[in-house]
Amino acid sequence: MTNLNKLYTIYDVQEPKEKEVLKDLLTNHLPKEYTAIVINRLRHNDVQVDSQSVRNTKCGISKNLVIFSTIIEIAQEYKQLSKKLKDNLNAV
């Protein structure tokens, strides 16, 4: 489970809007299989990580900017896909 307060402290998220966006991305838009996606994306960038490192970073147990940035990027991509799908469904 993600400890948002810990993440806000670790990554110095101060603004209420930033906190809201981060919470939305991590709780509503990150897919279940995010660990595998993060590992594959980082592997393409020649960064070797395991699923435990990814989960620990997301939960706030450890700090790793590269992994955390990748997690956020994936959540943003899935948010955009979700929005596009909703728009397409509303257009029909």
PDB file with one MODEL, atoms N, CA, C and O in Angstrom:
MODEL        1
ATOM      1  N   MET A   1       0.842  -1.170   0.000  1.00  0.00           N
ATOM      2  CA  MET A   1       0.000   0.000   0.000  1.00  0.00           C
ATOM      3  C   MET A   1       0.896   1.246   0.000  1.00  0.00           C
ATOM      4  O   MET A   1       1.925   1.290   0.675  1.00  0.00           O
ATOM      5  N   THR A   2       0.491   2.226  -0.752  1.00  0.00           N
ATOM      6  CA  THR A   2       1.277   3.440  -0.893  1.00  0.00           C
ATOM      7  C   THR A   2       1.066   4.361   0.298  1.00  0.00           C
ATOM      8  O   THR A   2      -0.068   4.681   0.654  1.00  0.00           O
ATOM      9  N   ASN A   3       2.160   4.785   0.908  1.00  0.00           N
ATOM     10  CA  ASN A   3       2.109   5.755   1.992  1.00  0.00           C
ATOM     11  C   ASN A   3       2.367   7.121   1.384  1.00  0.00           C
ATOM     12  O   ASN A   3       3.515   7.539   1.230  1.00  0.00           O
ATOM     13  N   LEU A   4       1.281   7.820   1.036  1.00  0.00           N
ATOM     14  CA  LEU A   4       1.407   9.094   0.333  1.00  0.00           C
ATOM     15  C   LEU A   4       2.133  10.146   1.156  1.00  0.00           C
ATOM     16  O   LEU A   4       2.923  10.913   0.604  1.00  0.00           O
ATOM     17  N   ASN A   5       1.891  10.201   2.448  1.00  0.00           N
ATOM     18  CA  ASN A   5       2.572  11.190   3.284  1.00  0.00           C
ATOM     19  C   ASN A   5       4.082  10.987   3.259  1.00  0.00           C
ATOM     20  O   ASN A   5       4.847  11.951   3.247  1.00  0.00           O
ATOM     21  N   LYS A   6       4.499   9.740   3.252  1.00  0.00           N
ATOM     22  CA  LYS A   6       5.928   9.443   3.184  1.00  0.00           C
ATOM     23  C   LYS A   6       6.494   9.875   1.828  1.00  0.00           C
ATOM     24  O   LYS A   6       7.587  10.436   1.756  1.00  0.00           O
ATOM     25  N   LEU A   7       5.745   9.609   0.759  1.00  0.00           N
ATOM     26  CA  LEU A   7       6.194  10.015  -0.577  1.00  0.00           C
ATOM     27  C   LEU A   7       6.281  11.531  -0.696  1.00  0.00           C
ATOM     28  O   LEU A   7       7.220  12.055  -1.293  1.00  0.00           O
ATOM     29  N   TYR A   8       5.302  12.239  -0.127  1.00  0.00           N
ATOM     30  CA  TYR A   8       5.336  13.698  -0.168  1.00  0.00           C
ATOM     31  C   TYR A   8       6.611  14.216   0.495  1.00  0.00           C
ATOM     32  O   TYR A   8       7.224  15.168   0.011  1.00  0.00           O
ATOM     33  N   THR A   9       7.005  13.590   1.598  1.00  0.00           N
ATOM     34  CA  THR A   9       8.203  14.011   2.319  1.00  0.00           C
ATOM     35  C   THR A   9       9.471  13.633   1.552  1.00  0.00           C
ATOM     36  O   THR A   9      10.363  14.463   1.374  1.00  0.00           O
ATOM     37  N   ILE A  10       9.549  12.391   1.105  1.00  0.00           N
ATOM     38  CA  ILE A  10      10.754  11.910   0.416  1.00  0.00           C
ATOM     39  C   ILE A  10      11.042  12.725  -0.839  1.00  0.00           C
ATOM     40  O   ILE A  10      12.186  13.103  -1.092  1.00  0.00           O
ATOM     41  N   TYR A  11       9.996  12.996  -1.626  1.00  0.00           N
ATOM     42  CA  TYR A  11      10.192  13.673  -2.912  1.00  0.00           C
ATOM     43  C   TYR A  11       9.853  15.159  -2.846  1.00  0.00           C
ATOM     44  O   TYR A  11       9.724  15.814  -3.880  1.00  0.00           O
ATOM     45  N   ASP A  12       9.708  15.693  -1.634  1.00  0.00           N
ATOM     46  CA  ASP A  12       9.511  17.125  -1.394  1.00  0.00           C
ATOM     47  C   ASP A  12       8.329  17.687  -2.192  1.00  0.00           C
ATOM     48  O   ASP A  12       8.461  18.677  -2.912  1.00  0.00           O
ATOM     49  N   VAL A  13       7.188  17.041  -2.049  1.00  0.00           N
ATOM     50  CA  VAL A  13       5.957  17.516  -2.674  1.00  0.00           C
ATOM     51  C   VAL A  13       5.266  18.394  -1.648  1.00  0.00           C
ATOM     52  O   VAL A  13       4.790  17.898  -0.627  1.00  0.00           O
ATOM     53  N   GLN A  14       5.204  19.705  -1.910  1.00  0.00           N
ATOM     54  CA  GLN A  14       4.687  20.669  -0.946  1.00  0.00           C
ATOM     55  C   GLN A  14       3.317  21.222  -1.309  1.00  0.00           C
ATOM     56  O   GLN A  14       2.446  21.349  -0.448  1.00  0.00           O
ATOM     57  N   GLU A  15       3.129  21.544  -2.556  1.00  0.00           N
ATOM     58  CA  GLU A  15       1.908  22.224  -2.992  1.00  0.00           C
ATOM     59  C   GLU A  15       0.709  21.283  -2.944  1.00  0.00           C
ATOM     60  O   GLU A  15       0.823  20.119  -3.329  1.00  0.00           O
ATOM     61  N   PRO A  16      -0.435  21.769  -2.479  1.00  0.00           N
ATOM     62  CA  PRO A  16      -1.645  20.930  -2.432  1.00  0.00           C
ATOM     63  C   PRO A  16      -2.045  20.377  -3.801  1.00  0.00           C
ATOM     64  O   PRO A  16      -2.513  19.243  -3.902  1.00  0.00           O
ATOM     65  N   LYS A  17      -1.860  21.180  -4.852  1.00  0.00           N
ATOM     66  CA  LYS A  17      -2.187  20.717  -6.207  1.00  0.00           C
ATOM     67  C   LYS A  17      -1.277  19.567  -6.619  1.00  0.00           C
ATOM     68  O   LYS A  17      -1.739  18.595  -7.215  1.00  0.00           O
ATOM     69  N   GLU A  18       0.016  19.670  -6.305  1.00  0.00           N
ATOM     70  CA  GLU A  18       0.961  18.599  -6.623  1.00  0.00           C
ATOM     71  C   GLU A  18       0.591  17.328  -5.864  1.00  0.00           C
ATOM     72  O   GLU A  18       0.637  16.231  -6.421  1.00  0.00           O
ATOM     73  N   LYS A  19       0.226  17.478  -4.601  1.00  0.00           N
ATOM     74  CA  LYS A  19      -0.182  16.326  -3.794  1.00  0.00           C
ATOM     75  C   LYS A  19      -1.413  15.656  -4.391  1.00  0.00           C
ATOM     76  O   LYS A  19      -1.494  14.430  -4.459  1.00  0.00           O
ATOM     77  N   GLU A  20      -2.368  16.471  -4.822  1.00  0.00           N
ATOM     78  CA  GLU A  20      -3.590  15.943  -5.411  1.00  0.00           C
ATOM     79  C   GLU A  20      -3.300  15.173  -6.703  1.00  0.00           C
ATOM     80  O   GLU A  20      -3.848  14.093  -6.923  1.00  0.00           O
ATOM     81  N   VAL A  21      -2.445  15.728  -7.546  1.00  0.00           N
ATOM     82  CA  VAL A  21      -2.094  15.083  -8.815  1.00  0.00           C
ATOM     83  C   VAL A  21      -1.362  13.774  -8.557  1.00  0.00           C
ATOM     84  O   VAL A  21      -1.671  12.759  -9.181  1.00  0.00           O
ATOM     85  N   LEU A  22      -0.398  13.786  -7.646  1.00  0.00           N
ATOM     86  CA  LEU A  22       0.348  12.575  -7.327  1.00  0.00           C
ATOM     87  C   LEU A  22      -0.574  11.492  -6.773  1.00  0.00           C
ATOM     88  O   LEU A  22      -0.476  10.329  -7.163  1.00  0.00           O
ATOM     89  N   LYS A  23      -1.461  11.872  -5.872  1.00  0.00           N
ATOM     90  CA  LYS A  23      -2.401  10.908  -5.299  1.00  0.00           C
ATOM     91  C   LYS A  23      -3.293  10.321  -6.386  1.00  0.00           C
ATOM     92  O   LYS A  23      -3.520   9.111  -6.417  1.00  0.00           O
ATOM     93  N   ASP A  24      -3.797  11.165  -7.271  1.00  0.00           N
ATOM     94  CA  ASP A  24      -4.656  10.695  -8.359  1.00  0.00           C
ATOM     95  C   ASP A  24      -3.925   9.717  -9.262  1.00  0.00           C
ATOM     96  O   ASP A  24      -4.465   8.668  -9.613  1.00  0.00           O
ATOM     97  N   LEU A  25      -2.697  10.055  -9.640  1.00  0.00           N
ATOM     98  CA  LEU A  25      -1.935   9.178 -10.529  1.00  0.00           C
ATOM     99  C   LEU A  25      -1.665   7.824  -9.891  1.00  0.00           C
ATOM    100  O   LEU A  25      -1.850   6.785 -10.526  1.00  0.00           O
ATOM    101  N   LEU A  26      -1.228   7.835  -8.635  1.00  0.00           N
ATOM    102  CA  LEU A  26      -0.839   6.577  -7.992  1.00  0.00           C
ATOM    103  C   LEU A  26      -2.025   5.712  -7.572  1.00  0.00           C
ATOM    104  O   LEU A  26      -1.918   4.486  -7.548  1.00  0.00           O
ATOM    105  N   THR A  27      -3.143   6.334  -7.244  1.00  0.00           N
ATOM    106  CA  THR A  27      -4.274   5.535  -6.767  1.00  0.00           C
ATOM    107  C   THR A  27      -5.279   5.192  -7.855  1.00  0.00           C
ATOM    108  O   THR A  27      -5.950   4.165  -7.767  1.00  0.00           O
ATOM    109  N   ASN A  28      -5.396   6.030  -8.879  1.00  0.00           N
ATOM    110  CA  ASN A  28      -6.441   5.810  -9.882  1.00  0.00           C
ATOM    111  C   ASN A  28      -5.949   5.378 -11.258  1.00  0.00           C
ATOM    112  O   ASN A  28      -6.711   4.777 -12.015  1.00  0.00           O
ATOM    113  N   HIS A  29      -4.710   5.663 -11.598  1.00  0.00           N
ATOM    114  CA  HIS A  29      -4.283   5.451 -12.978  1.00  0.00           C
ATOM    115  C   HIS A  29      -3.122   4.479 -13.148  1.00  0.00           C
ATOM    116  O   HIS A  29      -2.765   4.151 -14.279  1.00  0.00           O
ATOM    117  N   LEU A  30      -2.544   4.025 -12.089  1.00  0.00           N
ATOM    118  CA  LEU A  30      -1.429   3.083 -12.215  1.00  0.00           C
ATOM    119  C   LEU A  30      -2.006   1.681 -12.404  1.00  0.00           C
ATOM    120  O   LEU A  30      -2.790   1.225 -11.572  1.00  0.00           O
ATOM    121  N   PRO A  31      -1.633   0.987 -13.486  1.00  0.00           N
ATOM    122  CA  PRO A  31      -2.198  -0.341 -13.731  1.00  0.00           C
ATOM    123  C   PRO A  31      -1.668  -1.380 -12.742  1.00  0.00           C
ATOM    124  O   PRO A  31      -0.638  -1.177 -12.100  1.00  0.00           O
ATOM    125  N   LYS A  32      -2.382  -2.480 -12.635  1.00  0.00           N
ATOM    126  CA  LYS A  32      -1.985  -3.551 -11.726  1.00  0.00           C
ATOM    127  C   LYS A  32      -0.593  -4.084 -12.065  1.00  0.00           C
ATOM    128  O   LYS A  32       0.193  -4.392 -11.169  1.00  0.00           O
ATOM    129  N   GLU A  33      -0.299  -4.189 -13.328  1.00  0.00           N
ATOM    130  CA  GLU A  33       0.966  -4.772 -13.773  1.00  0.00           C
ATOM    131  C   GLU A  33       2.066  -3.728 -13.915  1.00  0.00           C
ATOM    132  O   GLU A  33       2.969  -3.883 -14.736  1.00  0.00           O
ATOM    133  N   TYR A  34       1.993  -2.677 -13.126  1.00  0.00           N
ATOM    134  CA  TYR A  34       2.953  -1.572 -13.257  1.00  0.00           C
ATOM    135  C   TYR A  34       4.395  -2.015 -13.022  1.00  0.00           C
ATOM    136  O   TYR A  34       5.307  -1.465 -13.639  1.00  0.00           O
ATOM    137  N   THR A  35       4.626  -2.993 -12.148  1.00  0.00           N
ATOM    138  CA  THR A  35       6.009  -3.394 -11.872  1.00  0.00           C
ATOM    139  C   THR A  35       6.686  -3.936 -13.135  1.00  0.00           C
ATOM    140  O   THR A  35       7.824  -3.578 -13.439  1.00  0.00           O
ATOM    141  N   ALA A  36       5.983  -4.792 -13.858  1.00  0.00           N
ATOM    142  CA  ALA A  36       6.562  -5.358 -15.080  1.00  0.00           C
ATOM    143  C   ALA A  36       6.795  -4.280 -16.132  1.00  0.00           C
ATOM    144  O   ALA A  36       7.796  -4.308 -16.848  1.00  0.00           O
ATOM    145  N   ILE A  37       5.880  -3.344 -16.222  1.00  0.00           N
ATOM    146  CA  ILE A  37       6.015  -2.257 -17.200  1.00  0.00           C
ATOM    147  C   ILE A  37       7.217  -1.380 -16.848  1.00  0.00           C
ATOM    148  O   ILE A  37       7.992  -1.005 -17.728  1.00  0.00           O
ATOM    149  N   VAL A  38       7.369  -1.058 -15.578  1.00  0.00           N
ATOM    150  CA  VAL A  38       8.505  -0.243 -15.132  1.00  0.00           C
ATOM    151  C   VAL A  38       9.814  -0.973 -15.397  1.00  0.00           C
ATOM    152  O   VAL A  38      10.761  -0.383 -15.917  1.00  0.00           O
ATOM    153  N   ILE A  39       9.873  -2.241 -15.046  1.00  0.00           N
ATOM    154  CA  ILE A  39      11.092  -3.032 -15.260  1.00  0.00           C
ATOM    155  C   ILE A  39      11.460  -3.056 -16.738  1.00  0.00           C
ATOM    156  O   ILE A  39      12.624  -2.858 -17.085  1.00  0.00           O
ATOM    157  N   ASN A  40      10.482  -3.295 -17.619  1.00  0.00           N
ATOM    158  CA  ASN A  40      10.753  -3.336 -19.062  1.00  0.00           C
ATOM    159  C   ASN A  40      11.206  -1.981 -19.590  1.00  0.00           C
ATOM    160  O   ASN A  40      12.134  -1.903 -20.395  1.00  0.00           O
ATOM    161  N   ARG A  41      10.562  -0.929 -19.145  1.00  0.00           N
ATOM    162  CA  ARG A  41      10.929   0.416 -19.617  1.00  0.00           C
ATOM    163  C   ARG A  41      12.356   0.751 -19.178  1.00  0.00           C
ATOM    164  O   ARG A  41      13.143   1.280 -19.963  1.00  0.00           O
ATOM    165  N   LEU A  42      12.684   0.444 -17.928  1.00  0.00           N
ATOM    166  CA  LEU A  42      14.031   0.745 -17.440  1.00  0.00           C
ATOM    167  C   LEU A  42      15.079  -0.156 -18.089  1.00  0.00           C
ATOM    168  O   LEU A  42      16.215   0.264 -18.307  1.00  0.00           O
ATOM    169  N   ARG A  43      14.699  -1.382 -18.392  1.00  0.00           N
ATOM    170  CA  ARG A  43      15.619  -2.300 -19.065  1.00  0.00           C
ATOM    171  C   ARG A  43      16.021  -1.760 -20.435  1.00  0.00           C
ATOM    172  O   ARG A  43      17.165  -1.915 -20.860  1.00  0.00           O
ATOM    173  N   HIS A  44      15.062  -1.118 -21.128  1.00  0.00           N
ATOM    174  CA  HIS A  44      15.377  -0.501 -22.423  1.00  0.00           C
ATOM    175  C   HIS A  44      16.353   0.657 -22.273  1.00  0.00           C
ATOM    176  O   HIS A  44      17.043   1.020 -23.226  1.00  0.00           O
ATOM    177  N   ASN A  45      16.410   1.234 -21.085  1.00  0.00           N
ATOM    178  CA  ASN A  45      17.348   2.324 -20.804  1.00  0.00           C
ATOM    179  C   ASN A  45      18.600   1.822 -20.083  1.00  0.00           C
ATOM    180  O   ASN A  45      19.348   2.610 -19.504  1.00  0.00           O
ATOM    181  N   ASP A  46      18.822   0.516 -20.122  1.00  0.00           N
ATOM    182  CA  ASP A  46      19.991  -0.126 -19.509  1.00  0.00           C
ATOM    183  C   ASP A  46      20.062   0.075 -17.999  1.00  0.00           C
ATOM    184  O   ASP A  46      21.147   0.222 -17.436  1.00  0.00           O
ATOM    185  N   VAL A  47      18.896   0.080 -17.345  1.00  0.00           N
ATOM    186  CA  VAL A  47      18.832   0.154 -15.886  1.00  0.00           C
ATOM    187  C   VAL A  47      18.202  -1.143 -15.405  1.00  0.00           C
ATOM    188  O   VAL A  47      17.076  -1.474 -15.777  1.00  0.00           O
ATOM    189  N   GLN A  48      18.936  -1.873 -14.577  1.00  0.00           N
ATOM    190  CA  GLN A  48      18.451  -3.154 -14.064  1.00  0.00           C
ATOM    191  C   GLN A  48      17.819  -2.969 -12.687  1.00  0.00           C
ATOM    192  O   GLN A  48      18.475  -2.526 -11.744  1.00  0.00           O
ATOM    193  N   VAL A  49      16.548  -3.311 -12.589  1.00  0.00           N
ATOM    194  CA  VAL A  49      15.832  -3.266 -11.315  1.00  0.00           C
ATOM    195  C   VAL A  49      14.999  -4.526 -11.191  1.00  0.00           C
ATOM    196  O   VAL A  49      14.745  -5.219 -12.176  1.00  0.00           O
ATOM    197  N   ASP A  50      14.578  -4.814  -9.975  1.00  0.00           N
ATOM    198  CA  ASP A  50      13.670  -5.939  -9.764  1.00  0.00           C
ATOM    199  C   ASP A  50      12.331  -5.418  -9.259  1.00  0.00           C
ATOM    200  O   ASP A  50      12.196  -4.243  -8.916  1.00  0.00           O
ATOM    201  N   SER A  51      11.353  -6.300  -9.220  1.00  0.00           N
ATOM    202  CA  SER A  51      10.003  -5.889  -8.850  1.00  0.00           C
ATOM    203  C   SER A  51       9.936  -5.381  -7.416  1.00  0.00           C
ATOM    204  O   SER A  51       9.152  -4.480  -7.118  1.00  0.00           O
ATOM    205  N   GLN A  52      10.739  -5.939  -6.532  1.00  0.00           N
ATOM    206  CA  GLN A  52      10.738  -5.489  -5.139  1.00  0.00           C
ATOM    207  C   GLN A  52      11.226  -4.044  -5.028  1.00  0.00           C
ATOM    208  O   GLN A  52      10.689  -3.271  -4.234  1.00  0.00           O
ATOM    209  N   SER A  53      12.224  -3.677  -5.806  1.00  0.00           N
ATOM    210  CA  SER A  53      12.719  -2.303  -5.796  1.00  0.00           C
ATOM    211  C   SER A  53      11.656  -1.338  -6.292  1.00  0.00           C
ATOM    212  O   SER A  53      11.503  -0.240  -5.756  1.00  0.00           O
ATOM    213  N   VAL A  54      10.926  -1.751  -7.312  1.00  0.00           N
ATOM    214  CA  VAL A  54       9.863  -0.909  -7.864  1.00  0.00           C
ATOM    215  C   VAL A  54       8.758  -0.728  -6.825  1.00  0.00           C
ATOM    216  O   VAL A  54       8.300   0.390  -6.590  1.00  0.00           O
ATOM    217  N   ARG A  55       8.331  -1.824  -6.206  1.00  0.00           N
ATOM    218  CA  ARG A  55       7.269  -1.736  -5.193  1.00  0.00           C
ATOM    219  C   ARG A  55       7.719  -0.911  -3.986  1.00  0.00           C
ATOM    220  O   ARG A  55       6.951  -0.103  -3.464  1.00  0.00           O
ATOM    221  N   ASN A  56       8.963  -1.113  -3.542  1.00  0.00           N
ATOM    222  CA  ASN A  56       9.475  -0.349  -2.397  1.00  0.00           C
ATOM    223  C   ASN A  56       9.536   1.148  -2.707  1.00  0.00           C
ATOM    224  O   ASN A  56       9.268   1.974  -1.835  1.00  0.00           O
ATOM    225  N   THR A  57       9.882   1.490  -3.922  1.00  0.00           N
ATOM    226  CA  THR A  57       9.937   2.892  -4.315  1.00  0.00           C
ATOM    227  C   THR A  57       8.541   3.489  -4.339  1.00  0.00           C
ATOM    228  O   THR A  57       8.335   4.604  -3.859  1.00  0.00           O
ATOM    229  N   LYS A  58       7.586   2.765  -4.889  1.00  0.00           N
ATOM    230  CA  LYS A  58       6.213   3.268  -4.944  1.00  0.00           C
ATOM    231  C   LYS A  58       5.616   3.423  -3.549  1.00  0.00           C
ATOM    232  O   LYS A  58       4.852   4.356  -3.300  1.00  0.00           O
ATOM    233  N   CYS A  59       5.955   2.529  -2.654  1.00  0.00           N
ATOM    234  CA  CYS A  59       5.388   2.554  -1.300  1.00  0.00           C
ATOM    235  C   CYS A  59       6.096   3.548  -0.389  1.00  0.00           C
ATOM    236  O   CYS A  59       5.599   3.836   0.700  1.00  0.00           O
ATOM    237  N   GLY A  60       7.223   4.070  -0.799  1.00  0.00           N
ATOM    238  CA  GLY A  60       7.945   5.035   0.021  1.00  0.00           C
ATOM    239  C   GLY A  60       8.931   4.401   0.974  1.00  0.00           C
ATOM    240  O   GLY A  60       9.443   5.070   1.872  1.00  0.00           O
ATOM    241  N   ILE A  61       9.207   3.118   0.792  1.00  0.00           N
ATOM    242  CA  ILE A  61      10.182   2.435   1.645  1.00  0.00           C
ATOM    243  C   ILE A  61      11.598   2.844   1.260  1.00  0.00           C
ATOM    244  O   ILE A  61      12.465   3.003   2.119  1.00  0.00           O
ATOM    245  N   SER A  62      11.823   3.014  -0.044  1.00  0.00           N
ATOM    246  CA  SER A  62      13.136   3.458  -0.503  1.00  0.00           C
ATOM    247  C   SER A  62      12.956   4.596  -1.498  1.00  0.00           C
ATOM    248  O   SER A  62      11.878   4.773  -2.066  1.00  0.00           O
ATOM    249  N   LYS A  63      14.012   5.358  -1.702  1.00  0.00           N
ATOM    250  CA  LYS A  63      13.968   6.497  -2.615  1.00  0.00           C
ATOM    251  C   LYS A  63      14.840   6.208  -3.820  1.00  0.00           C
ATOM    252  O   LYS A  63      16.023   5.895  -3.690  1.00  0.00           O
ATOM    253  N   ASN A  64      14.237   6.316  -4.991  1.00  0.00           N
ATOM    254  CA  ASN A  64      14.967   6.159  -6.237  1.00  0.00           C
ATOM    255  C   ASN A  64      14.253   7.010  -7.282  1.00  0.00           C
ATOM    256  O   ASN A  64      13.170   6.653  -7.746  1.00  0.00           O
ATOM    257  N   LEU A  65      14.855   8.121  -7.646  1.00  0.00           N
ATOM    258  CA  LEU A  65      14.214   9.057  -8.561  1.00  0.00           C
ATOM    259  C   LEU A  65      13.963   8.468  -9.944  1.00  0.00           C
ATOM    260  O   LEU A  65      12.950   8.776 -10.573  1.00  0.00           O
ATOM    261  N   VAL A  66      14.860   7.639 -10.417  1.00  0.00           N
ATOM    262  CA  VAL A  66      14.697   7.049 -11.747  1.00  0.00           C
ATOM    263  C   VAL A  66      13.467   6.140 -11.766  1.00  0.00           C
ATOM    264  O   VAL A  66      12.637   6.222 -12.672  1.00  0.00           O
ATOM    265  N   ILE A  67      13.360   5.282 -10.768  1.00  0.00           N
ATOM    266  CA  ILE A  67      12.217   4.374 -10.702  1.00  0.00           C
ATOM    267  C   ILE A  67      10.931   5.160 -10.475  1.00  0.00           C
ATOM    268  O   ILE A  67       9.924   4.903 -11.136  1.00  0.00           O
ATOM    269  N   PHE A  68      10.954   6.118  -9.547  1.00  0.00           N
ATOM    270  CA  PHE A  68       9.746   6.882  -9.246  1.00  0.00           C
ATOM    271  C   PHE A  68       9.284   7.680 -10.462  1.00  0.00           C
ATOM    272  O   PHE A  68       8.086   7.751 -10.734  1.00  0.00           O
ATOM    273  N   SER A  69      10.206   8.274 -11.186  1.00  0.00           N
ATOM    274  CA  SER A  69       9.855   9.022 -12.400  1.00  0.00           C
ATOM    275  C   SER A  69       9.203   8.109 -13.428  1.00  0.00           C
ATOM    276  O   SER A  69       8.241   8.498 -14.090  1.00  0.00           O
ATOM    277  N   THR A  70       9.722   6.909 -13.560  1.00  0.00           N
ATOM    278  CA  THR A  70       9.155   5.953 -14.511  1.00  0.00           C
ATOM    279  C   THR A  70       7.751   5.538 -14.086  1.00  0.00           C
ATOM    280  O   THR A  70       6.861   5.412 -14.927  1.00  0.00           O
ATOM    281  N   ILE A  71       7.548   5.327 -12.797  1.00  0.00           N
ATOM    282  CA  ILE A  71       6.215   4.980 -12.296  1.00  0.00           C
ATOM    283  C   ILE A  71       5.230   6.094 -12.628  1.00  0.00           C
ATOM    284  O   ILE A  71       4.122   5.824 -13.093  1.00  0.00           O
ATOM    285  N   ILE A  72       5.621   7.337 -12.395  1.00  0.00           N
ATOM    286  CA  ILE A  72       4.753   8.482 -12.670  1.00  0.00           C
ATOM    287  C   ILE A  72       4.480   8.608 -14.170  1.00  0.00           C
ATOM    288  O   ILE A  72       3.351   8.892 -14.568  1.00  0.00           O
ATOM    289  N   GLU A  73       5.499   8.400 -15.002  1.00  0.00           N
ATOM    290  CA  GLU A  73       5.315   8.457 -16.452  1.00  0.00           C
ATOM    291  C   GLU A  73       4.279   7.431 -16.908  1.00  0.00           C
ATOM    292  O   GLU A  73       3.415   7.737 -17.730  1.00  0.00           O
ATOM    293  N   ILE A  74       4.369   6.231 -16.377  1.00  0.00           N
ATOM    294  CA  ILE A  74       3.431   5.169 -16.753  1.00  0.00           C
ATOM    295  C   ILE A  74       2.017   5.527 -16.302  1.00  0.00           C
ATOM    296  O   ILE A  74       1.057   5.330 -17.047  1.00  0.00           O
ATOM    297  N   ALA A  75       1.888   6.045 -15.098  1.00  0.00           N
ATOM    298  CA  ALA A  75       0.575   6.454 -14.605  1.00  0.00           C
ATOM    299  C   ALA A  75      -0.008   7.558 -15.483  1.00  0.00           C
ATOM    300  O   ALA A  75      -1.205   7.554 -15.771  1.00  0.00           O
ATOM    301  N   GLN A  76       0.828   8.503 -15.910  1.00  0.00           N
ATOM    302  CA  GLN A  76       0.355   9.582 -16.785  1.00  0.00           C
ATOM    303  C   GLN A  76      -0.099   9.030 -18.135  1.00  0.00           C
ATOM    304  O   GLN A  76      -1.113   9.472 -18.675  1.00  0.00           O
ATOM    305  N   GLU A  77       0.639   8.075 -18.678  1.00  0.00           N
ATOM    306  CA  GLU A  77       0.266   7.475 -19.953  1.00  0.00           C
ATOM    307  C   GLU A  77      -1.075   6.754 -19.842  1.00  0.00           C
ATOM    308  O   GLU A  77      -1.922   6.867 -20.728  1.00  0.00           O
ATOM    309  N   TYR A  78      -1.262   6.014 -18.754  1.00  0.00           N
ATOM    310  CA  TYR A  78      -2.522   5.300 -18.564  1.00  0.00           C
ATOM    311  C   TYR A  78      -3.673   6.264 -18.306  1.00  0.00           C
ATOM    312  O   TYR A  78      -4.813   5.976 -18.672  1.00  0.00           O
ATOM    313  N   LYS A  79      -3.394   7.388 -17.689  1.00  0.00           N
ATOM    314  CA  LYS A  79      -4.427   8.408 -17.489  1.00  0.00           C
ATOM    315  C   LYS A  79      -4.861   8.973 -18.835  1.00  0.00           C
ATOM    316  O   LYS A  79      -6.054   9.160 -19.076  1.00  0.00           O
ATOM    317  N   GLN A  80      -3.895   9.247 -19.714  1.00  0.00           N
ATOM    318  CA  GLN A  80      -4.221   9.753 -21.041  1.00  0.00           C
ATOM    319  C   GLN A  80      -5.007   8.726 -21.843  1.00  0.00           C
ATOM    320  O   GLN A  80      -5.954   9.080 -22.545  1.00  0.00           O
ATOM    321  N   LEU A  81      -4.619   7.447 -21.747  1.00  0.00           N
ATOM    322  CA  LEU A  81      -5.353   6.394 -22.451  1.00  0.00           C
ATOM    323  C   LEU A  81      -6.787   6.291 -21.938  1.00  0.00           C
ATOM    324  O   LEU A  81      -7.724   6.121 -22.717  1.00  0.00           O
ATOM    325  N   SER A  82      -6.943   6.396 -20.644  1.00  0.00           N
ATOM    326  CA  SER A  82      -8.275   6.340 -20.042  1.00  0.00           C
ATOM    327  C   SER A  82      -9.131   7.510 -20.508  1.00  0.00           C
ATOM    328  O   SER A  82     -10.309   7.340 -20.821  1.00  0.00           O
ATOM    329  N   LYS A  83      -8.540   8.690 -20.551  1.00  0.00           N
ATOM    330  CA  LYS A  83      -9.269   9.876 -21.000  1.00  0.00           C
ATOM    331  C   LYS A  83      -9.661   9.734 -22.468  1.00  0.00           C
ATOM    332  O   LYS A  83     -10.781  10.072 -22.851  1.00  0.00           O
ATOM    333  N   LYS A  84      -8.741   9.237 -23.284  1.00  0.00           N
ATOM    334  CA  LYS A  84      -9.029   9.052 -24.708  1.00  0.00           C
ATOM    335  C   LYS A  84     -10.152   8.037 -24.907  1.00  0.00           C
ATOM    336  O   LYS A  84     -11.020   8.236 -25.757  1.00  0.00           O
ATOM    337  N   LEU A  85     -10.143   6.965 -24.143  1.00  0.00           N
ATOM    338  CA  LEU A  85     -11.188   5.952 -24.226  1.00  0.00           C
ATOM    339  C   LEU A  85     -12.540   6.539 -23.827  1.00  0.00           C
ATOM    340  O   LEU A  85     -13.542   6.303 -24.501  1.00  0.00           O
ATOM    341  N   LYS A  86     -12.569   7.296 -22.745  1.00  0.00           N
ATOM    342  CA  LYS A  86     -13.825   7.939 -22.318  1.00  0.00           C
ATOM    343  C   LYS A  86     -14.334   8.899 -23.373  1.00  0.00           C
ATOM    344  O   LYS A  86     -15.535   8.940 -23.643  1.00  0.00           O
ATOM    345  N   ASP A  87     -13.438   9.675 -23.977  1.00  0.00           N
ATOM    346  CA  ASP A  87     -13.835  10.608 -25.036  1.00  0.00           C
ATOM    347  C   ASP A  87     -14.410   9.857 -26.228  1.00  0.00           C
ATOM    348  O   ASP A  87     -15.421  10.272 -26.795  1.00  0.00           O
ATOM    349  N   ASN A  88     -13.771   8.752 -26.611  1.00  0.00           N
ATOM    350  CA  ASN A  88     -14.264   7.956 -27.734  1.00  0.00           C
ATOM    351  C   ASN A  88     -15.631   7.350 -27.435  1.00  0.00           C
ATOM    352  O   ASN A  88     -16.497   7.310 -28.310  1.00  0.00           O
ATOM    353  N   LEU A  89     -15.827   6.885 -26.221  1.00  0.00           N
ATOM    354  CA  LEU A  89     -17.110   6.310 -25.838  1.00  0.00           C
ATOM    355  C   LEU A  89     -18.203   7.368 -25.795  1.00  0.00           C
ATOM    356  O   LEU A  89     -19.351   7.085 -26.136  1.00  0.00           O
ATOM    357  N   ASN A  90     -17.863   8.567 -25.385  1.00  0.00           N
ATOM    358  CA  ASN A  90     -18.852   9.644 -25.343  1.00  0.00           C
ATOM    359  C   ASN A  90     -19.187  10.149 -26.744  1.00  0.00           C
ATOM    360  O   ASN A  90     -20.283  10.663 -26.972  1.00  0.00           O
ATOM    361  N   ALA A  91     -18.256  10.008 -27.678  1.00  0.00           N
ATOM    362  CA  ALA A  91     -18.474  10.468 -29.035  1.00  0.00           C
ATOM    363  C   ALA A  91     -19.421   9.572 -29.807  1.00  0.00           C
ATOM    364  O   ALA A  91     -20.018   9.995 -30.797  1.00  0.00           O
ATOM    365  N   VAL A  92     -19.557   8.345 -29.359  1.00  0.00           N
ATOM    366  CA  VAL A  92     -20.400   7.380 -30.083  1.00  0.00           C
ATOM    367  C   VAL A  92     -21.849   7.613 -29.821  1.00  0.00           C
ATOM    368  O   VAL A  92     -22.696   6.893 -30.349  1.00  0.00           O
TER     369      VAL A  92
ENDMDL
END
